[in-house]
């Protein structure tokens, strides 16, 4: 039985429609991801589910006595960190106090009064056990530790917490509270990878329904078996995790676009026939034309597909670097204590390296040392021949908040013409009045796009990116990923975005305990190898010979993955060409004069069928690639 159901639910803010005729069902125990662009209505949907808003039309049905917990991005607390968690168990403490009172009463009761007290006490004790009355302290300790609070921080006043700490405390509270339905709004914000992994496990362990809004695609893959996609006021349900949704949604868009184009061609064809019949002047043909017009008027016409405006991102290099791009030897950086020491690294032309590690381990410091912005305590860093650096700063400190958007770009690249500046900004969705906004007025995502544009125009052949996806929505992240895959230079990127690391990295540098360990693969490969190393630790570890064999195998796997990427790129080029050929044939078939030549018409029709068959085969191969 459904816990929550929406039937033709619509909601508008004043006169602005947010949701239109939305239908869905939430079944007990489902784990669902809610995705959509900023402003698509995700938070509004949460408020409707919670009951904080009422729909303008339609029905929302909830099971009786359903307990719904909502993690919002703005929560309030009181007392210490530990007390904020302890207060969740207030009903348990009240029950415990009642039991203590009954214990005192039983000491003096006799006969039937004693039996009655004992029966009531037994019932309360069973309820106390069901509420985990003997384990609440260990649960609090486990959740606080898992979410990154060390024991010294448990006594901190919650009013003194940073924004990130408050977000984690909100997570702790909701995870400790027993709800039937959990609503999480961007729960991975302000979390490092280890904390996100703890949250993934905690959510998967919940014996309840979960609906989560998140831009973290890897997180959605780990916890969700269904995706709700909000777009253009409509909600569509997709079975499977985010990766399956992404592939299926693209196919749906392509199919809808083709169906719309086919319908438009058919409408145009019918209109030409009607016009021809009407112009002939014969009564019989005029009646046929009128009959066709009636059928055409009754046809339910498809809405034109809304093509989303997209940033056009392409990183070019002005000059080619040498084969050796970066050489780090015995690098050490210390403040009050060593951040890292004895670091030896090599980065080669074409490498795309993901630098990972817990917060505070020195990742950004190492990047700034490579850039020459921070001096090493010991050791050396050497760039190769013809290496030209480009840098994306997660703090976006390269932007002048007082400048207009146009001046920010033009001052960086004064040789550009007025037309070129406006053209580049338009490609990054800065148009009209946006050009004259100050940088301070821009959102985080807009500032991120502006920084990426400046980086793109630098034509650097070695990009150092510090959390480049932090301020980007999902579409912008995918655009950045596609651009970096085509980039012919070298990349070093610091990121907590595991999906992004999987997409762009062919090496992982893991910074742990002041040392960097190299893995010849993407993030999933790093996870696989670290798990193997943990398992081997129980058996005394691998021999020197086996490690050598493993390194050889890793290099071969890396070559195989590169070959697979090349094959996939060729297949996508083939699909693109087939779609263009098919569009050309459709254009030829739309010519009314064609139908005077029967042989040519039949040949074109056969060619169209052959192209459709080839396109279907290519799409099947493409889907198989994605599912591997």
C-alpha positions in Angstrom: 0.0 0.0 0.0 1.3 3.4 -1.0 2.5 5.7 1.9 2.1 8.8 -0.2 0.4 9.4 -3.5 0.1 12.5 -5.7 -2.8 12.7 -8.2 -2.8 15.5 -10.7 -1.2 17.9 -8.2 -0.6 21.4 -9.4 1.0 24.3 -7.5 1.7 27.9 -8.4 3.5 30.7 -6.5 1.1 33.6 -7.0 0.8 33.4 -10.8 4.0 31.5 -11.5 3.3 27.8 -12.1 5.7 25.5 -10.3 4.1 22.0 -10.7 1.5 21.0 -13.2 -0.6 17.7 -13.0 2.1 15.8 -11.1 1.4 12.1 -10.4 3.5 9.7 -8.4 3.4 7.0 -5.7 5.8 6.4 -2.8 5.8 2.8 -1.6 7.2 1.7 1.8 10.9 1.3 1.9 11.7 2.9 -1.4 14.9 4.9 -1.9 14.2 7.7 -4.5 16.3 10.5 -5.9 14.6 13.8 -6.8 16.6 15.6 -9.5 16.0 18.7 -11.7 17.6 22.0 -12.4 17.6 24.8 -9.8 14.2 26.4 -9.7 12.4 23.3 -11.1 10.3 22.9 -7.9 12.1 20.2 -5.9 11.9 22.0 -2.6 8.3 22.9 -3.2 7.5 19.2 -3.8 9.1 18.4 -0.4 7.0 21.1 1.3 3.8 19.6 -0.3 4.8 16.1 0.8 5.5 17.3 4.4 2.2 19.2 4.4 3.7 22.6 4.9 2.1 23.7 1.6 -1.3 22.8 0.1 -1.8 22.2 -3.7 -3.9 24.6 -5.8 -5.5 21.5 -7.4 -5.2 17.7 -7.3 -5.0 15.3 -4.4 -2.3 14.3 -2.0 -2.9 11.2 0.1 -0.9 10.0 3.0 -1.2 7.0 5.2 -2.8 7.7 8.6 -0.3 8.7 11.4 2.6 8.8 8.9 5.7 10.3 10.5 7.6 12.4 7.9 11.1 13.9 8.7 12.5 16.7 6.6 16.2 17.7 6.5 16.2 21.2 5.1 19.2 23.4 4.4 18.3 25.7 7.3 17.8 24.1 10.7 17.9 25.5 14.3 19.5 23.9 17.4 19.9 24.7 21.1 22.4 23.5 23.8 25.5 21.5 23.1 26.1 19.2 20.1 25.5 16.1 22.3 22.4 17.7 24.0 20.9 18.5 20.5 21.0 14.8 19.8 19.9 13.8 23.3 16.7 15.9 23.1 15.5 13.6 20.3 15.1 10.9 22.9 12.9 13.0 25.3 9.9 10.6 24.9 12.2 7.7 25.9 13.3 9.6 29.0 9.7 10.4 30.0 8.9 6.7 29.6 12.0 5.8 31.7 10.9 8.2 34.4 7.4 6.6 34.5 9.0 3.2 34.9 11.2 4.4 37.8 8.0 5.7 39.5 6.3 2.4 39.0 9.3 0.6 40.4 9.0 2.7 43.6 5.3 2.0 43.7 5.8 -1.7 43.3 8.0 -1.8 46.4 5.0 -0.9 48.5 2.1 -2.5 46.6 0.5 -5.8 47.4 -2.0 -8.2 46.0 -4.0 -7.1 43.0 -2.5 -3.7 43.0 1.0 -5.2 42.7 -0.1 -7.5 39.9 -1.7 -4.6 38.0 1.5 -2.5 38.4 3.7 -5.5 37.2 1.5 -6.0 34.1 1.7 -2.3 33.2 5.4 -2.2 33.9 6.0 -5.2 31.6 4.2 -3.4 28.8 6.2 -0.3 29.3 9.4 -2.3 29.4 8.6 -3.9 26.1 7.9 -0.5 24.6 11.2 0.8 26.1 13.1 -2.1 24.4 11.3 -1.3 21.0 12.5 2.3 21.3 16.1 1.1 21.8 16.1 2.4 25.3 19.4 0.7 26.3 21.3 1.7 23.2 20.5 5.4 22.5 23.9 6.6 23.9 25.9 4.3 21.6 23.7 5.3 18.7 24.4 9.0 19.4 28.1 8.3 19.7 28.1 6.3 16.5 26.2 8.9 14.4 28.2 11.9 15.7 31.5 10.1 15.1 30.4 8.9 11.6 29.5 12.5 10.7 32.9 13.8 11.6 32.4 15.2 15.2 35.3 14.2 17.4 34.6 13.7 21.1 36.0 17.2 22.0 33.3 18.8 19.8 30.4 17.0 21.5 30.4 19.7 24.3 30.5 22.6 21.9 27.6 25.0 22.0 25.5 24.5 18.8 25.3 28.3 18.3 29.1 28.3 17.9 29.2 25.8 15.0 30.2 26.6 11.5 27.7 26.3 8.6 29.2 22.9 7.7 29.0 21.6 11.3 25.4 22.8 11.6 24.5 20.9 8.5 26.1 17.7 9.9 24.3 18.2 13.2 21.0 18.4 11.4 21.9 15.1 9.7 22.6 13.5 13.0 19.3 14.6 14.4 17.2 13.3 11.5 19.1 10.0 11.4 18.5 9.4 15.1 14.8 10.1 14.8 12.5 7.2 13.8 10.4 8.4 10.8 8.3 6.5 8.3 9.5 8.8 5.5 12.7 10.8 5.3 13.1 13.8 3.1 16.7 14.9 2.6 17.5 18.2 0.9 21.1 18.2 -0.3 22.4 16.1 2.6 26.0 15.8 1.2 26.7 19.5 1.2 29.7 20.3 3.5 30.6 16.6 3.8 34.0 15.0 2.9 34.1 11.6 1.1 34.4 9.5 4.3 31.4 11.2 5.8 29.4 10.8 2.7 30.2 7.1 2.6 29.0 6.9 6.3 25.7 8.7 5.2 25.3 6.3 2.3 25.4 3.3 4.6 23.2 5.0 7.2 20.5 5.7 4.6 20.7 2.2 3.0 20.3 0.8 6.6 17.1 2.8 7.2 14.0 0.6 7.3 12.0 3.4 5.9 11.1 5.4 2.7 13.7 7.9 1.6 13.3 10.8 -0.9 16.5 12.7 -1.5 17.4 15.9 -3.4 21.1 15.9 -4.3 23.6 17.1 -6.9 26.0 14.3 -5.9 25.4 11.8 -8.7 27.7 9.2 -7.2 25.7 9.4 -3.9 22.4 9.0 -5.9 23.9 5.9 -7.6 24.7 4.4 -4.2 21.4 4.9 -2.4 18.6 5.3 -5.0 16.8 2.6 -7.0 14.4 5.1 -8.6 14.6 8.7 -9.9 12.0 11.4 -10.0 12.9 13.9 -12.6 11.3 17.4 -12.4 11.4 19.4 -15.6 9.1 22.0 -17.1 6.6 21.6 -14.2 6.2 17.9 -14.9 7.5 14.9 -13.0 8.6 11.7 -14.7 9.6 8.5 -12.9 12.6 6.4 -14.0 13.5 3.0 -12.6 17.1 2.5 -11.6 19.9 4.7 -10.2 21.1 8.1 -11.5 23.4 6.6 -14.2 20.5 4.6 -15.7 18.2 7.6 -15.5 20.8 9.7 -17.4 21.1 7.3 -20.3 17.4 6.7 -20.4 16.5 10.4 -20.3 18.8 11.1 -23.2 17.2 8.4 -25.3 13.7 9.8 -24.3 14.7 13.3 -25.4 16.1 12.0 -28.7 12.9 9.9 -29.3 10.6 12.8 -28.4 12.6 15.2 -30.7 12.3 12.7 -33.6 8.5 12.1 -32.9 7.9 15.8 -32.9 9.9 16.3 -36.1 8.0 13.4 -37.8 4.7 14.9 -36.7 5.6 18.3 -38.0 6.6 16.8 -41.4 3.3 14.9 -41.6 1.3 18.1 -40.7 3.2 20.0 -43.4 2.6 17.2 -45.9 -1.2 17.2 -45.1 -1.3 20.9 -45.4 0.3 20.8 -48.9 -2.2 18.1 -50.0 -5.2 20.2 -48.6 -3.9 23.3 -50.4 -3.4 21.3 -53.6 -6.9 19.8 -53.4 -8.5 23.2 -52.6 -6.7 25.0 -55.5 -7.9 22.4 -58.1 -11.4 23.7 -57.7 -13.2 20.4 -58.2 -16.0 19.8 -55.7 -14.9 16.2 -54.9 -11.3 17.2 -54.2 -12.5 20.2 -52.2 -14.6 17.9 -50.0 -11.6 15.6 -49.6 -9.5 18.6 -48.6 -12.1 19.7 -46.1 -12.2 16.2 -44.7 -8.4 16.1 -44.3 -8.5 19.5 -42.6 -11.0 18.2 -40.0 -8.8 15.3 -39.2 -5.8 17.6 -39.0 -7.7 19.9 -36.6 -8.4 16.9 -34.3 -4.8 15.8 -34.2 -3.2 16.3 -30.8 -0.1 18.2 -31.6 3.0 17.6 -29.6 4.6 20.6 -27.9 8.0 21.6 -29.3 10.9 20.1 -27.3 12.3 22.7 -25.0 16.0 22.8 -25.9 17.9 23.8 -22.7 20.3 26.6 -23.1 23.7 25.1 -22.5 27.2 26.5 -21.8 29.5 25.8 -24.7 32.8 24.7 -23.1 35.9 23.7 -25.0 39.4 23.8 -23.6 42.1 24.5 -26.2 45.9 24.5 -25.8 48.0 27.2 -27.4 51.2 25.1 -27.4 52.0 21.5 -26.7 53.9 20.7 -23.5 56.7 18.2 -23.3 56.1 14.6 -22.3 57.2 15.3 -18.7 54.7 17.8 -17.3 55.4 17.7 -13.5 58.1 16.3 -11.3 57.9 16.4 -7.5 60.8 15.2 -5.4 60.8 14.8 -1.6 58.2 17.5 -1.1 57.4 18.6 2.4 55.1 21.3 3.8 54.8 22.0 7.5 53.0 24.6 9.5 52.6 23.7 13.2 52.9 20.1 12.0 53.8 18.4 8.7 50.9 18.4 6.2 52.8 16.1 3.9 56.4 15.0 3.6 58.6 12.8 1.3 56.2 13.2 -1.6 57.5 12.0 -5.0 55.3 12.3 -8.1 55.4 12.3 -11.8 52.7 13.7 -14.1 52.9 13.1 -17.8 51.4 14.7 -20.9 47.8 13.6 -21.3 47.4 12.5 -17.7 44.2 13.4 -15.9 44.9 13.0 -12.2 42.3 13.1 -9.3 43.8 14.3 -6.0 41.7 13.0 -3.1 42.0 13.0 0.7 40.2 14.1 3.8 39.6 17.8 4.5 42.7 19.4 6.0 45.2 16.9 4.6 46.9 19.5 2.4 45.5 18.9 -1.1 44.9 22.6 -1.9 48.3 23.4 -0.3 50.1 21.0 -2.6 48.2 22.5 -5.6 49.3 26.0 -4.6 52.8 24.8 -4.2 52.8 23.5 -7.8 51.5 26.9 -8.9 54.3 28.6 -7.0 51.8 30.4 -4.7 53.0 28.6 -1.5 56.7 27.7 -0.8 57.7 24.2 0.2 59.3 23.5 3.6 61.6 21.1 1.8 62.0 19.3 -1.5 61.4 20.5 -5.1 58.7 20.9 -7.7 59.7 21.2 -11.4 57.5 21.9 -14.4 58.4 20.4 -17.8 59.2 22.1 -21.0 56.6 24.5 -22.5 54.1 23.9 -19.6 51.6 26.7 -19.3 49.4 26.6 -16.1 45.7 27.3 -15.8 44.1 27.3 -12.3 40.5 27.1 -11.0 40.3 28.2 -7.4 37.4 26.7 -5.4 37.1 30.0 -3.5 36.8 31.9 -6.8 39.3 34.3 -5.4 40.5 35.2 -9.0 37.2 37.2 -9.5 37.0 40.9 -8.6 33.7 41.4 -6.8 33.5 45.1 -7.7 33.9 44.6 -11.5 31.1 44.0 -13.9 30.9 40.7 -15.6 32.0 42.2 -18.9 34.9 44.1 -17.4 36.1 41.0 -15.4 36.6 39.2 -18.7 37.8 42.1 -20.8 40.4 43.2 -18.3 41.8 39.7 -18.2 41.9 39.5 -22.1 42.2 43.1 -23.3 43.0 42.0 -26.9 39.5 40.6 -27.4 37.1 42.8 -29.4 33.9 44.1 -27.9 32.0 41.6 -30.1 34.2 38.7 -29.0 33.8 39.5 -25.3 30.0 39.6 -25.6 30.0 36.4 -27.8 32.0 34.4 -25.3 29.8 35.6 -22.4 26.7 34.7 -24.3 28.0 31.1 -24.8 28.3 31.0 -21.0 24.7 32.3 -20.6 25.6 35.9 -19.7 23.3 38.1 -21.9 21.5 41.4 -21.7 21.6 43.0 -18.2 23.8 40.1 -16.9 26.8 41.7 -18.6 26.5 44.8 -16.4 25.9 43.1 -13.1 28.8 43.2 -10.6 30.5 39.9 -9.8 29.3 40.3 -6.3 25.7 40.2 -7.5 26.2 36.8 -9.2 25.2 33.4 -7.7 27.8 30.8 -6.8 27.0 28.9 -10.0 27.3 32.1 -12.2 30.6 32.9 -10.6 31.8 29.4 -11.3 30.8 29.7 -15.0 32.6 33.0 -15.3 35.8 31.5 -13.7 35.6 28.5 -16.1 35.3 30.9 -19.1 38.4 32.8 -18.0 40.2 29.4 -17.7 39.0 28.3 -21.1 40.4 31.4 -22.8 43.8 30.9 -21.1 44.7 28.1 -23.6 46.8 26.5 -20.9 48.1 23.0 -21.4 48.1 22.0 -17.7 45.0 22.7 -15.8 44.9 22.6 -12.0 41.3 22.5 -10.8 40.4 22.9 -7.1 36.8 21.6 -6.6 35.6 22.8 -10.0 32.1 21.3 -9.6 31.2 22.8 -6.2 29.0 25.6 -7.6 27.7 23.8 -10.7 24.3 22.2 -11.3 24.2 18.7 -12.9 23.9 19.9 -16.5 26.9 22.2 -16.0 29.0 19.4 -14.4 28.3 17.1 -17.4 29.3 19.9 -19.8 32.6 20.4 -17.9 33.2 16.6 -17.9 32.6 16.4 -21.6 35.0 19.3 -22.2 37.8 17.8 -20.0 37.4 14.4 -21.8 38.2 16.2 -25.1 41.0 18.3 -23.7 44.4 17.5 -25.1 46.5 18.9 -22.2 47.1 17.5 -18.7 44.9 17.8 -15.7 45.3 17.7 -11.9 41.9 18.1 -10.1 41.1 18.1 -6.4 37.5 17.0 -6.0 35.0 15.3 -3.6 32.7 14.7 -6.6 33.3 11.0 -7.1 31.1 10.8 -10.2 33.2 13.6 -11.7 36.5 11.8 -10.8 35.2 8.6 -12.4 34.4 10.5 -15.6 37.6 12.5 -16.1 40.5 10.8 -14.2 42.9 8.1 -15.4 44.9 8.3 -12.2 44.2 8.8 -8.5 46.6 10.4 -6.1 45.4 9.6 -2.5 46.8 11.9 0.1 46.7 10.0 3.5 48.9 10.4 6.6 51.2 12.9 4.8 51.9 10.5 1.9 50.5 10.2 -1.6 49.7 6.8 -3.1 49.1 6.5 -6.8 46.4 4.3 -8.5 46.4 3.8 -12.2 42.6 4.2 -12.8 39.5 6.2 -11.9 37.8 6.6 -8.5 36.0 3.2 -8.6 39.3 1.5 -9.5 40.9 3.2 -6.4 38.1 1.9 -4.2 38.6 -1.6 -5.7 42.3 -1.6 -5.1 42.2 -0.2 -1.5 39.6 -2.9 -0.6 42.0 -5.5 -2.1 44.8 -4.1 0.0 42.7 -4.2 3.2 41.9 -7.9 2.5 45.6 -8.7 1.8 46.6 -7.1 5.1 45.1 -10.0 6.9 47.4 -12.4 4.9 50.6 -10.5 5.5 50.5 -8.5 2.2 51.7 -9.3 -1.3 55.2 -10.2 -2.3 57.5 -8.0 -4.4 56.9 -10.2 -7.5 53.2 -10.1 -7.2 53.2 -6.3 -6.8 55.2 -6.1 -10.0 52.7 -8.3 -11.8 49.9 -6.2 -10.4 51.5 -3.0 -11.8 51.8 -4.5 -15.2 48.2 -5.7 -15.1 47.1 -2.2 -14.0 48.9 -0.6 -17.0 47.2 -3.1 -19.4 43.8 -2.3 -17.8 44.4 1.4 -18.3 45.2 0.8 -22.0 42.1 -1.3 -22.3 40.0 1.5 -20.8 41.5 4.1 -23.1 40.7 1.9 -26.1 37.1 1.5 -24.9 36.7 5.3 -24.6 38.1 5.6 -28.2 35.6 3.0 -29.4 32.7 4.8 -27.6 33.7 8.1 -29.1 33.8 6.6 -32.6 30.3 5.0 -32.0 28.9 8.3 -30.9 30.3 10.0 -34.1 28.7 7.2 -36.1 25.3 7.8 -34.4 25.6 11.5 -35.0 26.3 11.0 -38.7 23.4 8.5 -39.1 21.1 11.0 -37.5 22.2 13.7 -39.9 21.8 11.3 -42.9 18.3 10.4 -41.7 17.4 14.1 -41.3 18.6 14.8 -44.9 16.5 11.9 -46.3 13.4 13.1 -44.3 14.0 16.6 -45.8 14.1 15.0 -49.3 11.0 13.0 -48.7 9.1 16.2 -47.6 9.5 17.6 -51.2 6.1 17.3 -53.0 7.8 17.1 -56.4 9.5 13.9 -55.4 6.4 11.8 -55.6 6.1 12.3 -59.4 9.1 9.9 -59.7 8.0 6.6 -58.1 11.4 4.9 -58.5 13.2 7.7 -56.7 10.5 7.8 -54.0 10.9 4.1 -53.3 14.7 4.3 -53.3 14.6 7.1 -50.8 12.1 5.2 -48.6 14.3 2.1 -48.6 17.3 4.3 -47.8 15.4 5.7 -44.8 14.5 2.3 -43.5 18.2 1.1 -43.9 19.4 4.2 -42.0 16.8 3.6 -39.2 18.0 0.0 -38.9 21.6 1.0 -38.7 20.8 3.8 -36.1 18.9 1.3 -34.0 21.8 -1.1 -34.0 24.2 1.7 -33.1 22.0 2.8 -30.3 21.9 -0.7 -28.9 25.7 -0.9 -29.0 25.8 2.5 -27.2 23.4 1.3 -24.5 25.5 -1.8 -24.0 28.7 0.3 -23.6 27.0 2.4 -20.9 25.7 -0.6 -19.0 29.1 -2.3 -18.8 
